[in-house]
Structures are given as structure tokens and as C-alpha cells.
Amino acid sequence: MQSFNTKQTFIVGRIDDFPPGACISFELPEGSELAIYNVGGEFYATENFCPHKGYPLSEGTLCGHIVECGWHGWQFDVRSGECLTVTDRVKTYEVVVEDNLLKVNI
């Protein structure tokens, strides 16, 4: 059986567009959204919506590696997508820094 790599890479912006502590949304061509985080110069990406009620995580509060949903306080580790509040999670995506650009592999 032949295996195909179906990953796509998206340029989400320049490093300077994401200052430390930033939590910014990025819309993909098919309409879904990512939340891009800068935690002390390390960049992370997750799906943008809380699985509980759909609040945009990019509008939540980022404290270290933890983003908190602004509606009901669910907390997610942006490195793993693990929810610290309940047994749920959000998808995470690899972020690559190349030529001063942030690229996300989906």
C-alpha cells in the first residue's frame, strides 16, 4: 500500500507580527481557524475554538503555555492541546520558523 504525505504548509505571518504573549487567529482557505501563540519566543498553533461552546481561543487569556477560554474558563496547554480543566483537548499543529516567517504544517 502506498502512503502519501497530505500535509500542507501555510505561511501565517512574519515573526514580528507575533510579539511575546500574542495570541492571534489565522483563517485557513477552507474556513477553519488556527490560534497562533508566542510564548517567550516559542511559537505554537492550535485549532482556534474551544470544544465546549466554540469560543475563539485567540480571544482568550494566555498565561505562559496555558490559554484560558474567555467564556467558561477551560484551560488548554498550547504545546499539547491537553485541557487542564476536563478530559478534552484541542488539535495542535507544528510551527516552523523559516526566513523570519512563521509556517504552520496542517
Residue, then its C-alpha position, 0 to 999 in steps of 0.5 A: m500500500q502506498s502512503f502519501n504525505t497530505k500535509q500542507t504548509f501555510i505561511v501565517g505571518r512574519i515573526d514580528d507580527f507575533p510579539p511575546g504573549a500574542c495570541i492571534s487567529f489565522e483563517l485557513p482557505e477552507g474556513s477553519e481557524l488556527a490560534i497562533y501563540n508566542v510564548g517567550g519566543e516559542f511559537y505554537a498553533t492550535e485549532n482556534f475554538c474551544p470544544h465546549k461552546g466554540y469560543p475563539l481561543s485567540e480571544g482568550t487569556l494566555c498565561g505562559h503555555i496555558v490559554e484560558c477560554g474567555w467564556h467558561g474558563w477551560q484551560f488548554d496547554v498550547r504545546s499539547g492541546e491537553c485541557l487542564t480543566v476536563t478530559d478534552r483537548v484541542k488539535t495542535y499543529e507544528v510551527v516552523v520558523e523559516d526566513n523570519l516567517l512563521k509556517v504552520n504544517i496542517 
